[in-house]
Amino acid sequence: MNFETIQVEVNQGVGIITLNRPKAMNALNVTLTREVGEAVDAFERDDNVGCMIITGGEQVFAAGADIKEMKDQNFVDLYSRDFPYIQRDCWRAIDDARKPIIAAVAGFALGGGCEMAMACDFIIAADSAKFGQPEIGIGTMPGAGGTQRLTKAVGKAKAMELCLTGRMMDAEEAEKAGLVSRIVPAAELAEQAFKTARKIAGHSRPVVMLVKEAVNMAVDADLQDGLKFERRTFEATFAFEDCKEGMAAFAEKRKPEFKHC
Ligand code: CAA
């Protein structure tokens, strides 16, 4: 895969997407968002990939939608193409992915950058990370999930304050609020995210996908529907060879060898 604005690699079952527009703080332009969508779709189809990481590298995750590219767009442009470079090209691919996607965030994750990180399954943050929805400061508002996903993640009070003021929160505040799963030193972000992704990729792939679906049910469904879905998916894992192998390996005091079936 050859891309202009991202770098991609597959290593030990992990598909890594690195946003790469350093001069523009990885601002999300048409090309970058299309390329992220293409890379996610390609990793989703690749049997060698069990988990993905989206990262901006050590300095910055992404400072939002590319304001310079966006500034001359009008309502008809955006509406008639459904804000294309955000929704159709990129978020659909992330939302539709059945394999887990980890956002590894260092530095700014603002506006569309924060929204991209929140669209992933969980966020590992460097201690340098800063999250925010500053769109109000440029006379607009979040357009790719900021008012919705942030509110579900941190609750109404904090989401409302952040979206109305544009204030950024640091990694510590984001972790306390439940936006990020954990904080690591900035120098260890790539390694820690990779270790986590490799661990997930080493588990049974169909079980990993079921767990992802079940946790997502908790976000969108009511409790009784979610509990029922969890019971049925738990029962379904007993149809997998990997379940027999995992339990046999435990009883025999050895490491399981999953075949992803
Ligand atoms: N779009 C385009 N270019 C951007 C950008 C963006 N979102 N963010 C930063 N850049 C560019 C700057 O223009 C600058 O380029 P030049 O060197 O060519 O001038 C370069 O990146 C470095 O930026 P700064 O000089 O501003 O760096 P800083 O350290 O002083 O400030 C910052 C960093 C606080 C992130 C500041 O750049 C900033 O406020 N950026 C905009 C943040 C923002 O408003 N994001 C929301 C965008 S709208 C959106 O995302 C809509 C949506 O929900 C879908």
Boltz pocket constraint, residues with backbone or C-beta under 6 A from the ligand:
constraints:
  - pocket:
      binder: B
      contacts: [[A, 22], [A, 23], [A, 24], [A, 25], [A, 27], [A, 63], [A, 64], [A, 65], [A, 66], [A, 67], [A, 68], [A, 69], [A, 86], [A, 108], [A, 110], [A, 111], [A, 112], [A, 113], [A, 115], [A, 134], [A, 135], [A, 138], [A, 141], [A, 142], [A, 143], [A, 144], [A, 146]]
      max_distance: 6.0
